[in-house]
Amino acid sequence: MVDGTQGEANRDGWGAPGTDAVLRTLAPDLAERFAALGLPTRTLAHEPVFTVGQSQELRGAIPGAHTKNLFLKDKKSRLFLVVAEEDTPIDLKTLHTRIGAQGRLSFGSPEQMRERLGVEPGSVTAFGVVNDADGVVTLVLDERLLGHDIINCHPLTNRGTTSIARDHLLALFAAVSHDPLVVRLEADAAELASGQTP
């Protein structure tokens, strides 16, 4: 693992906006966006990861919630970026009923991913909405994720993990006109037993 925490950190480990040197190396345009908005981040560089399991093995002890991300499309070709805590079970058979999609969901293509989020397969991240200038992608956040003060996402590449305060992440979404749809993605035991979902 490459230790790439940012320099010029304050006593809480956060540097001033724009001082995340690792982020500037991995994703300079994203780093500029954060700096322009005055949003501090901390980034750790590591070997490329493609699954939640690989991420857990490589990242070490990074505080906060870690995300998993699904880039999906519905029957009418509407696109959705679903962001949840990494251990949240998501039932793709019923997810459309929770997020207002038309019919069952399937995965978006690598071409759509590149065009709309500016990322390659394996690097899907909540930060990808900064590249969706036309507002085509609907951003969906699991409400459980918002219970954490710090949220960790790939910095548009699976070669790093970037930590950001929850409120700063929401500020980023607002700045790029992607106010999220916040829903409870995990069905509770009673819903699973009855076969009903909200």
N, C-alpha and C positions, 0 to 999 in steps of 0.2 A: 504494500500500500504506500502511496506517496502522501506524505503529510503536507497538506496544502492549505492550512488555515490562514486566514488573511492577516496581514500585518497591521500595525497602528491600531491595535485593539484597545478598547477601553477596559475598565475593570470587570465588565460582564462578558468580555471576550468578543465584543462587536466593535468593528472599526467604523469610522465615519463613512457615509455614503461615498462610493467611488474608490474605496481603498481595498476592495476584495481582489487582490492580485491574481488569485487562481481563477476567479470568474472572468477576469479580463483576458486571461490566456485561453480559457476554454470556450468562452462565448462573449467576445468583445462587444457586439451590438447589444446583447442583453445587459451586460454590465453598464453600458452607457445609458440604457433606458432606466435602470435602477438608480444610477447616479443622478440623472436629470430629475427624477421624481423624489430624490432625497431619501431613498429607501436602503438602509444598510443590509448587507447579507454576509454570510460566512460560507465558504466553499471548501470542500475537501476533494482533491483529485484522487482517483483510484483506477484500477484496471476496468475495462468495459464490463458492464453487467447487463444481463438480458432477462433475468427473472428476479422475483422478490427474494428467493432463496439465495441467489448469488449476491444480491445487494446486502443481505443480512450478514453474509460471511465476510465481505470485504470492507464494509464501512466502519467497523468498530463501534464504539459507543458514542454516537452522535445524539444529543438530546433532542426531544421533540417527536412529533408524529412523522412517520415515513409513509409515502403515498404509493398507491398503485393506480394506474391510469388506463382507461379503455377508450379507444377511438372507434366509435360505432356509427352505423347508419341504419335508418329505418326503411320501411317499404317504399316510402316516397323520396328516398335518397337524402333526407335531412341528416345532417351530421351532428354528433354529440361527442363531447369530451367528458368522460365520467371520471371523477377524481375521488378516491376514498382512502381511508387508512389501509395500510398494506395487508392487514389480517381480516378485513371485512369481507365476508362471503357475499358475492353478488350473483343472483340467479338471473342469468340472461334470458330465461324463458318468460320471466314475469317483469323484468326491468322496464319494459316499454310502458307498463301500466303506471309505473311510479314517476316517469319523466315526461309523459305526454307524447310519446312517440307513436307512430302509426304502424301497427303490426310488430312482429318479432324483429329483434335487432340482430344485425350481423356486423362483422368487423369491417371498418373502412379499409380501402386499399392503400398500399404503400404510396402510390402516386397521389392520392388524396391527402395522405398524411404529410407528404413533402410539400404539396401545394398550399394546404391550409394552415399547417402548424410549423412548417419549416424544420421538421425533424425526420430522422430515419427510423425505421422499425427498431424497436428496442429502446428508443429514447423518448417515447411519448411522455409528456410532462404538462403539468398545469400551466407552466410558463409559455407553452406553445401558443396560447391565445394572443400573445403579442404580435404574432405573424399573421393572424386572421383579420386583416385590415377591413375586409368586406363584411365581417360579422356573420359569416355563414355558419360557424360552429356554435352550437348551444353548449354552454359550460354547465355541468352538473356537479355539485359538491355534496358529499355525504355529510349530514349534519353532525355526525360523531367526530369528524375531522376537525370541525370548528370548536370543539371543546379543548383543543390544545393551543398553548401560547406560541409554540414554534412548529413550523411545518417544513418538511424537507422534500425537495423535488430535484429531479435531474435538471441541470442548466442547459437544456436543449441538446445535450449529449449524455450518453450513459457512461461517460468517463469521469463523472463527478457527482457530488451531492451538494446542493445549495440549501442552506438553512435561512429561513426568513420568518419574521414575526407574523402571526396570523393576520393582524390588522394591516400590516404592510402588504401582505399578499392580496387582501381584499382591496386595498388602495390601488394596487397594480391593475387588478381586474377592472376597477372603475375607470382608471385612466385610459384603458384600451377598449372601453365600451363593451365589456363582457360581464355584466352583473350576473352572478351565478344563480341557477336554480338550486336551492338547498332542499334536499329531501333525505328522508331516512331510507337508506338503501338496503339495510339488513332486515329481513322479515323476522318477527319474533316467533317464539315457539307455538303460540296459539294460532297465528296465521299459517304457519307451516302445517300444523295438524289439520286445520280446516280447509287448506287449499285456497284460502282467500288472501288477497293482498290489497293494500290500500290503493 
